[in-house]
Amino acid sequence: MTILIKNVLLIDGSGSPPAKVDVIVKNEKIAAMGYFPQYTMADEVIDGLGGAYLSPGFIDINTNSDLYLNLFLNSSHDVFLSQGITTIIGGQGGISLAPLLYGSLDLNKFWADPLKINTNWHSISEFLNTISRKQLGVNFGTLAGYSTIKYQITGDDFRDISTKELDVFKYLIDKSLKEGALGISIDLNFPFTNLTSYKEIKAVAEIVGKNAGLFSVKLRNLSD
C-alpha cells in the first residue's frame, strides 16, 4: 500500500518553520519527502491543497487510559487518534497495571472494575506481551507505579516498609525497569504514599538512575 500526501505544510518538531512538502508512505513507513508532482504509483492520494498541516504523531505522556482499563475496554483509542496522538504513556501517579505479585488489580478498583478484564500477567514483561497482542490503535509504554508495587507488599497498611521488605521492593523495581518499564511514578498526594519517607524515595531513585529510567514525582505541595 502506497500513499502520497501532497501539498501539505510539514511541522517536523525541529523548530524550523513549516515547509511545503509531499510525503510518500509505503507499507506504513515514510519512504520519501520532497516534491513529487509526477508521481503516479500511489494507491491513495491525500491532497492538503497547500493549507493542511502534517506532523509526527503526538505523545501523551500523562494518560490514564490504563488506570480506567481503556487499554482493554476501548483498545481502538479513537479519541486519541482524532487529536493526532499516536503514543501514550501509562503508569502515572504511582498506579500501573504491572507488576502484580498476585495477579490482582485490587488497587485499581477505585477507578474501574478489574473483573471486566482477564488479568493473565504478573510481571511487566508479561503485561507488555499481553498489550502487544491487543492491536491497540496507538503505541503504548508504561511506568511502573510506586503505589502498585508497595501495595502488594504492605496491603492496606499505610506505613513505611521494613528493611527486609525494602529489599523485595527494590528487587521488583529493578526487575520492572529491566523488563521494559520506562521508569517509576509516585504521587505524594495519594493517601497510600503521602507519608513516604525520604529513605524509601532515595532507595528507589538510585535504582531508577542506575537503569537510566525516569522518576515521575507528583509533589505533596510546592514547598517539596
Buried (B, 14 or more C-beta within 10 A) or exposed (E): EBBBBBBBBBBEEEEEEEEEBBBBBBEEEEEEBEEBEEBEEBEEEBEBEEEEEBEEBBBBBEBBBBBBBBBBEBBEBEEBEEEEBBBBBBBBBBBBBBBBBEEBBEBBEEBBEBEEBEBEBBBBBBBBEBBEEEEBBBEBBBBBBBBBBBBBBBEEEEEBBEEEBBEBBBEBBBBBBEBBBBBBBBBBEBEBBEEBEEEBBEBBBEBBEEBEBBBBBBEBEEEE
